[in-house]
Every structure is written in structure tokens, then in C-alpha cells.
Amino acid sequence: LAGVLIGPHTPWRLLTDQKTMRDIADLGVLLLMFTLGLDFSLRKLRALGARVFLAAVAEVALMLWLGIEAGRLAGWSPRDALFLGGVVCLSSTMIALRNLNDRGLRKESFAPMLVGLLISEEVLTVLLLTVLSVVAAGGEVAPDAALSVLGRMAIFVVAALIAGLLLLPRLLDSIAAFGREEMLLVAALGVCFGASLLAESAGFSIALGAFLAGVVAAEAHCAPRIVRLVQPV
């Protein structure tokens, strides 16, 4: 609501420099995806098994299809209907976990499965953001182009994870050993922004790079300190 009121599409037009606002919005996306990546643990998800990820895929696919069909029934273009499906098919991890904490359900038996489902959705969120950004740039819904992008993205993700896991956790832990919180914060944000630039130069979403940076940083022993430092930012 605040964005609508101060945006450029109201009669009073409080803000007209849309480029600066987009840059600020991109910065918010980077930090959000980085913190989501920090909550993502490869070991935790592997312990939950493939059924959680399959359940997330089924849920997201069903809601995506319902959103697309709703857009088609409303007479929207295929691209607009696809974006409507993308809007309605995902959940908010932060809101769901906050509700669990407020209701005192975090230690219930179903909570780990729910967290695994939400984490799996976060992975699918990054995939969907990447595909939709390509669709938005091209202006057409091309399934073969989307599949090509997913293939190239899979190669990029695997290469980035292997290289990142071999180098970055050790680097961050060595910086954390100095005991200077601001140094660790600057290093963590440097990893986030650097990975985002790398992803953008490879033709992918900046959100993908930030998310992968968070996933790699989560494997460092100092990851809880990084989370605590980045959250205020």
C-alpha cells in the first residue's frame, strides 16, 4: 500500500525517479534472498528426504496452473496469466515460521516437515524468478527457451555450489576468527553482491546469485553470526 501511494502511478506523483527506486528494490531482493539462503541447509533438506521436495513441486505446480487458468478465464494474455500464476503459487517462509513460533508449535512433530516444504519452495521460488525474468525480457512465453534457461541454470548452480563450498565457508570462518563483527558483515555482503553480479553476467537473475551465496555461507561455522549481522541490514 505504501508503494502504491508514493509510486509514480498516482495523481500526486510523489516519486518520479523510477530508476533509483528500482535499484533500492533490487537491493531489498538481494538481501532477502541472501537471508533465505542462509536459512537453507543442504544437510537438513537431505535428511528430510525427496518426498518433501516432491510435495513442494506438486503444490507449486498446482497453484501455478490454477493461477494461469484464472488469468485465461479473465481474458489475460498468456504472459500475464503466467505471472499471475507465479504470484499465487508461493508461500512466505517468514510469515509461516512466525506463526509457528507465536502459536508455540515450532517443536511439534509436523514442524520439521513444514520447514522442509517451505525451504523447498524457496528453491522453486528462485527457479521461477529466473524463468519469469527471462520471459519478461523476451516478451513471449517460449517453453523451449525456458527449458534451455533451466538447463544452463542447472549447470551454473552446480558449478557455483561446488566452487563456493570449496572456498567460501573457509574464507568466512577465517575472517570471523578475527572477532571483528563489521569485517565479517562486509565480507558476507561482498559475497552476496559478488555472487549476484556473477549471476547477472551469466544472464540469470540477481536473486539466484544472492540465494546461492546464502546457501554457501550457511555451510560456514560462523553462519549464525552472519545471520545476526545481516538481519538489521
MARMAR-108080 format. One line per 2 residues: their letters; for each residue x, z, y of N, C-alpha, C. Coordinates in steps of 0.02 Angstrom, whole numbers. Layout:
a	X:Z:Y:X:Z:Y:X:Z:Y ~ ... $
//
This chain:
la	42:0:-60:0:0:0:43:0:63 ~ 97:40:62:142:42:120:174:-26:130 $
gv	193:-59:74:224:-125:79:176:-176:110 ~ 112:-173:91:63:-219:119:54:-206:194 $
li	51:-142:214:37:-126:283:93:-146:330 ~ 155:-141:308:211:-157:353:238:-227:341 $
gp	210:-263:292:234:-329:275:216:-383:325 ~ 237:-444:313:227:-499:361:159:-533:355 $
ht	115:-508:310:52:-542:298:-8:-506:330 ~ 5:-461:376:-48:-426:413:-48:-450:485 $
pw	-105:-443:520:-109:-469:589:-57:-438:635 ~ -39:-374:624:7:-341:671:81:-357:656 $
rl	98:-381:596:165:-405:578:220:-358:604 ~ 224:-299:574:275:-250:595:345:-273:577 $
lt	353:-303:518:419:-326:496:417:-401:484 ~ 464:-437:515:465:-509:508:529:-534:474 $
dq	580:-492:468:643:-512:437:636:-504:361 ~ 608:-556:329:594:-550:258:658:-551:216 $
kt	711:-584:239:773:-586:201:801:-516:192 ~ 803:-477:246:829:-409:241:786:-367:195 $
mr	720:-376:199:675:-338:155:685:-357:82 ~ 697:-421:69:710:-442:0:776:-413:-25 $
di	826:-409:19:889:-379:-2:880:-305:-19 ~ 841:-270:21:828:-199:8:789:-192:-57 $
ad	741:-237:-68:702:-234:-131:747:-248:-191 ~ 793:-296:-184:839:-310:-239:883:-250:-254 $
lg	905:-215:-202:945:-155:-212:905:-102:-251 ~ 841:-95:-234:799:-48:-271:791:-68:-344 $
vl	783:-133:-357:778:-157:-426:842:-143:-464 ~ 900:-155:-433:964:-143:-466:970:-70:-487 $
ll	956:-24:-441:964:47:-456:914:70:-508 ~ 853:43:-505:802:61:-554:822:38:-623 $
mf	843:-24:-630:862:-50:-696:926:-16:-722 ~ 971:3:-677:1031:39:-697:1013:108:-726 $
tl	968:144:-693:948:209:-718:908:203:-783 ~ 868:150:-790:833:139:-853:883:126:-909 $
gl	935:88:-893:987:76:-943:1024:139:-963 ~ 1034:185:-915:1066:248:-930:1025:290:-978 $
df	959:282:-976:915:319:-1023:912:285:-1091 ~ 936:224:-1096:932:186:-1157:993:202:-1201 $
sl	982:224:-1261:1036:240:-1307:1031:195:-1368 ~ 1083:157:-1381:1084:114:-1440:1077:155:-1504 $
rk	1109:213:-1505:1106:255:-1566:1036:283:-1576 ~ 1004:305:-1523:937:334:-1529:887:282:-1554 $
lr	891:222:-1525:843:171:-1546:855:149:-1618 ~ 918:145:-1638:934:127:-1707:908:179:-1756 $
al	909:243:-1735:885:297:-1779:809:293:-1789 ~ 773:266:-1739:701:261:-1745:679:204:-1791 $
ga	723:155:-1800:706:101:-1846:675:42:-1811 ~ 668:-13:-1849:643:-76:-1821:568:-73:-1807 $
rv	532:-28:-1841:459:-29:-1833:438:-13:-1762 ~ 477:29:-1726:460:45:-1657:467:-17:-1613 $
fl	521:-54:-1623:531:-115:-1583:479:-167:-1599 ~ 460:-174:-1663:408:-221:-1682:341:-202:-1651 $
aa	327:-137:-1648:265:-114:-1616:265:-131:-1542 ~ 323:-124:-1509:328:-140:-1439:318:-215:-1428 $
va	348:-256:-1472:340:-329:-1466:266:-347:-1474 ~ 233:-317:-1523:162:-333:-1534:119:-312:-1474 $
ev	134:-253:-1447:95:-229:-1390:105:-274:-1329 ~ 168:-289:-1313:182:-330:-1254:153:-400:-1263 $
al	159:-428:-1324:133:-496:-1336:57:-497:-1327 ~ 23:-445:-1353:-49:-443:-1348:-72:-439:-1275 $
ml	-40:-393:-1237:-59:-385:-1167:-40:-446:-1125 ~ 16:-477:-1142:36:-538:-1107:-16:-593:-1119 $
wl	-38:-600:-1181:-88:-651:-1198:-154:-636:-1162 ~ -175:-573:-1160:-238:-556:-1126:-233:-570:-1052 $
gi	-175:-556:-1021:-167:-571:-950:-169:-645:-936 ~ -136:-684:-979:-136:-757:-970:-207:-784:-978 $
ea	-244:-761:-1028:-312:-784:-1039:-357:-765:-980 ~ -347:-704:-953:-387:-684:-895:-372:-729:-835 $
gr	-309:-747:-825:-292:-792:-771:-322:-862:-781 ~ -322:-886:-843:-351:-952:-856:-426:-951:-844 $
la	-460:-897:-866:-532:-893:-855:-548:-890:-780 ~ -502:-863:-741:-513:-860:-668:-495:-925:-634 $
gw	-472:-976:-673:-456:-1040:-644:-386:-1044:-613 ~ -342:-998:-631:-275:-998:-604:-232:-1051:-638 $
sp	-177:-1068:-605:-130:-1115:-635:-93:-1081:-693 ~ -64:-1121:-740:-27:-1089:-795:28:-1042:-773 $
rd	63:-1060:-719:117:-1017:-696:89:-951:-669 ~ 36:-954:-629:7:-893:-602:-22:-850:-658 $
al	-53:-881:-708:-80:-843:-764:-24:-808:-803 ~ 33:-843:-810:90:-813:-844:115:-751:-807 $
fl	119:-756:-741:141:-698:-702:90:-641:-705 ~ 26:-656:-707:-24:-604:-716:-14:-568:-782 $
gg	-1:-607:-835:13:-576:-900:74:-531:-897 ~ 126:-553:-861:186:-512:-853:172:-448:-816 $
vv	126:-450:-769:110:-390:-730:77:-337:-774 ~ 32:-357:-819:-10:-308:-854:17:-288:-922 $
cl	73:-319:-944:93:-307:-1014:143:-251:-1023 ~ 164:-218:-969:217:-169:-974:195:-100:-949 $
ss	226:-49:-975:211:20:-957:268:48:-914 ~ 254:104:-880:305:138:-840:334:195:-881 $
tm	397:190:-898:430:244:-936:429:309:-897 ~ 444:305:-832:449:366:-792:382:402:-788 $
ia	328:365:-779:262:397:-774:242:428:-841 ~ 255:391:-896:237:417:-962:276:480:-979 $
lr	341:480:-966:381:540:-981:362:598:-936 ~ 346:584:-874:323:637:-829:258:669:-854 $
nl	212:627:-879:150:653:-907:163:696:-969 ~ 210:675:-1011:228:715:-1070:254:783:-1049 $
nd	297:784:-999:325:848:-976:271:892:-945 ~ 228:863:-903:176:902:-870:127:932:-919 $
rg	114:896:-974:67:921:-1024:100:963:-1079 ~ 166:972:-1074:201:1011:-1123:204:980:-1192 $
lr	205:912:-1194:203:876:-1258:270:844:-1276 ~ 322:859:-1238:386:825:-1249:415:841:-1318 $
ke	398:899:-1347:427:920:-1411:380:906:-1470 ~ 324:873:-1457:278:856:-1511:309:803:-1557 $
sf	282:798:-1618:312:754:-1668:308:680:-1648 ~ 256:662:-1609:248:591:-1591:292:572:-1531 $
ap	320:621:-1496:357:607:-1434:417:561:-1445 ~ 460:572:-1497:516:526:-1506:494:454:-1518 $
ml	440:444:-1555:416:376:-1567:392:344:-1502 ~ 357:384:-1461:333:358:-1397:391:340:-1352 $
vg	443:382:-1350:501:367:-1309:535:303:-1334 ~ 541:296:-1401:570:236:-1428:530:174:-1411 $
ll	464:180:-1411:421:124:-1392:432:105:-1319 ~ 437:155:-1276:448:142:-1205:517:110:-1193 $
is	567:135:-1228:634:106:-1221:634:33:-1244 ~ 599:20:-1300:594:-49:-1324:560:-93:-1272 $
ee	509:-66:-1239:475:-104:-1186:523:-119:-1129 ~ 569:-72:-1115:617:-84:-1061:661:-145:-1077 $
vl	681:-150:-1141:721:-208:-1161:680:-272:-1150 ~ 617:-271:-1172:574:-330:-1164:560:-343:-1090 $
tv	559:-291:-1048:550:-300:-976:606:-343:-947 ~ 668:-326:-967:724:-365:-941:720:-437:-964 $
ll	702:-448:-1027:695:-517:-1052:641:-554:-1013 ~ 585:-520:-1002:529:-552:-967:547:-567:-895 $
lt	581:-520:-862:602:-531:-793:647:-593:-788 ~ 692:-599:-836:739:-656:-835:702:-721:-843 $
vl	656:-724:-892:618:-785:-905:574:-802:-845 ~ 540:-752:-817:494:-765:-761:533:-787:-699 $
sv	593:-761:-689:632:-782:-631:652:-855:-637 ~ 668:-877:-698:684:-947:-710:621:-990:-699 $
va	565:-967:-724:502:-1004:-715:485:-1010:-641 ~ 495:-954:-604:479:-955:-532:524:-1004:-495 $
ag	588:-1007:-514:634:-1052:-480:618:-1125:-496 ~ 598:-1138:-558:585:-1207:-577:516:-1231:-560 $
ge	469:-1185:-554:402:-1203:-535:358:-1228:-591 ~ 384:-1234:-651:345:-1258:-708:355:-1212:-768 $
va	304:-1206:-809:308:-1167:-870:332:-1214:-925 ~ 396:-1211:-942:426:-1255:-992:450:-1213:-1051 $
pd	413:-1215:-1108:433:-1173:-1165:503:-1188:-1190 ~ 522:-1253:-1192:589:-1269:-1217:643:-1242:-1170 $
aa	630:-1244:-1105:678:-1216:-1058:683:-1140:-1065 ~ 626:-1108:-1077:626:-1035:-1085:665:-1016:-1148 $
ls	656:-1054:-1202:693:-1040:-1264:768:-1050:-1254 ~ 786:-1101:-1216:856:-1113:-1201:885:-1055:-1162 $
vl	847:-1031:-1113:870:-974:-1073:879:-912:-1117 ~ 831:-900:-1162:836:-842:-1206:897:-847:-1251 $
gr	912:-907:-1276:972:-915:-1318:1035:-901:-1279 ~ 1041:-929:-1219:1100:-916:-1179:1104:-843:-1158 $
ma	1046:-813:-1145:1046:-743:-1126:1068:-699:-1185 ~ 1047:-716:-1246:1068:-677:-1304:1144:-677:-1312 $
if	1174:-736:-1302:1247:-741:-1305:1279:-699:-1250 ~ 1251:-703:-1190:1278:-665:-1134:1272:-590:-1146 $
vv	1214:-568:-1172:1204:-496:-1184:1252:-470:-1237 ~ 1260:-507:-1292:1305:-485:-1345:1376:-481:-1320 $
aa	1398:-534:-1284:1467:-534:-1258:1478:-478:-1209 ~ 1428:-467:-1164:1435:-414:-1114:1437:-345:-1146 $
li	1395:-334:-1196:1394:-269:-1229:1459:-256:-1266 ~ 1484:-306:-1302:1546:-296:-1339:1604:-281:-1292 $
ag	1612:-323:-1240:1666:-312:-1192:1657:-247:-1154 ~ 1595:-233:-1134:1582:-173:-1095:1593:-109:-1135 $
ll	1570:-108:-1198:1577:-48:-1239:1650:-34:-1256 ~ 1691:-86:-1258:1761:-76:-1274:1800:-48:-1214 $
ll	1776:-61:-1153:1816:-44:-1094:1785:9:-1049 ~ 1721:0:-1031:1693:39:-977:1682:113:-992 $
pr	1657:133:-1051:1650:205:-1063:1715:243:-1055 ~ 1770:215:-1080:1835:248:-1073:1856:252:-1000 $
ll	1844:197:-963:1861:197:-893:1823:250:-854 ~ 1757:253:-866:1716:302:-830:1736:374:-849 $
ds	1751:386:-912:1771:453:-933:1838:472:-902 ~ 1883:424:-896:1948:439:-864:1939:455:-790 $
ia	1893:420:-757:1879:435:-686:1844:502:-680 ~ 1798:517:-727:1763:582:-725:1811:640:-735 $
af	1866:627:-770:1914:681:-784:1947:707:-720 ~ 1946:668:-666:1974:692:-603:1931:747:-572 $
gr	1868:751:-592:1824:803:-567:1797:791:-498 ~ 1803:731:-472:1778:715:-405:1714:674:-413 $
ee	1658:706:-393:1593:676:-405:1584:611:-366 ~ 1608:608:-304:1598:547:-264:1637:489:-294 $
ml	1695:503:-324:1734:450:-356:1696:421:-416 ~ 1665:466:-455:1627:444:-513:1566:404:-492 $
lv	1533:426:-438:1474:391:-413:1492:320:-390 ~ 1546:314:-352:1566:248:-327:1585:203:-386 $
aa	1619:231:-436:1638:191:-495:1576:167:-533 ~ 1527:212:-542:1466:193:-579:1428:139:-542 $
lg	1421:146:-475:1386:96:-437:1425:30:-436 ~ 1491:35:-436:1532:-26:-439:1520:-63:-504 $
vc	1514:-26:-559:1498:-57:-624:1430:-91:-621 ~ 1381:-56:-591:1313:-83:-586:1313:-148:-545 $
fg	1342:-146:-485:1340:-205:-442:1383:-262:-470 ~ 1440:-244:-500:1483:-296:-529:1449:-332:-586 $
as	1416:-294:-629:1380:-325:-685:1323:-368:-660 ~ 1290:-348:-606:1236:-387:-578:1262:-453:-549 $
ll	1319:-451:-515:1349:-513:-490:1369:-559:-547 ~ 1395:-529:-601:1416:-569:-658:1355:-604:-689 $
ae	1300:-566:-696:1239:-596:-724:1212:-651:-679 ~ 1213:-639:-614:1188:-690:-567:1231:-753:-570 $
sa	1297:-744:-574:1341:-803:-577:1331:-842:-642 ~ 1307:-808:-695:1293:-842:-758:1223:-873:-758 $
gf	1185:-864:-704:1119:-894:-699:1062:-850:-722 ~ 1075:-784:-728:1023:-739:-752:1001:-691:-696 $
si	952:-650:-712:926:-603:-664:977:-548:-650 ~ 979:-525:-587:1022:-469:-570:1000:-406:-607 $
al	935:-403:-624:909:-345:-660:940:-340:-729 ~ 954:-397:-760:984:-397:-826:1054:-367:-823 $
ga	1094:-387:-773:1161:-359:-767:1160:-284:-754 ~ 1115:-261:-711:1111:-190:-696:1089:-150:-758 $
fl	1043:-177:-796:1019:-143:-856:1076:-138:-907 ~ 1112:-192:-918:1167:-191:-966:1221:-143:-943 $
ag	1234:-140:-878:1283:-92:-853:1261:-20:-868 ~ 1197:-6:-861:1172:60:-878:1178:76:-952 $
vv	1164:26:-994:1169:35:-1066:1241:52:-1086 ~ 1289:16:-1056:1359:28:-1072:1381:96:-1045 $
aa	1362:112:-984:1381:176:-954:1351:235:-992 ~ 1293:224:-1024:1261:278:-1062:1302:300:-1122 $
ea	1349:257:-1145:1390:275:-1202:1450:318:-1182 ~ 1462:327:-1118:1517:370:-1095:1497:443:-1102 $
hc	1546:487:-1113:1532:559:-1118:1506:588:-1052 ~ 1525:555:-997:1504:580:-931:1437:551:-909 $
ap	1400:519:-954:1337:487:-936:1287:535:-903 ~ 1279:598:-928:1233:644:-894:1253:657:-821 $
ri	1317:660:-807:1340:669:-738:1322:608:-696 ~ 1330:548:-725:1314:487:-688:1240:485:-671 $
vr	1198:503:-720:1126:505:-707:1110:552:-649 ~ 1140:611:-650:1127:660:-598:1150:635:-530 $
lv	1206:599:-528:1232:574:-465:1193:514:-438 ~ 1170:470:-482:1137:409:-461:1065:421:-440 $
qp	1032:469:-470:960:480:-457:945:489:-382 ~ 983:529:-344:967:534:-272:976:467:-235 $
v	1024:426:-258:1033:361:-226:973:316:-238 $
//
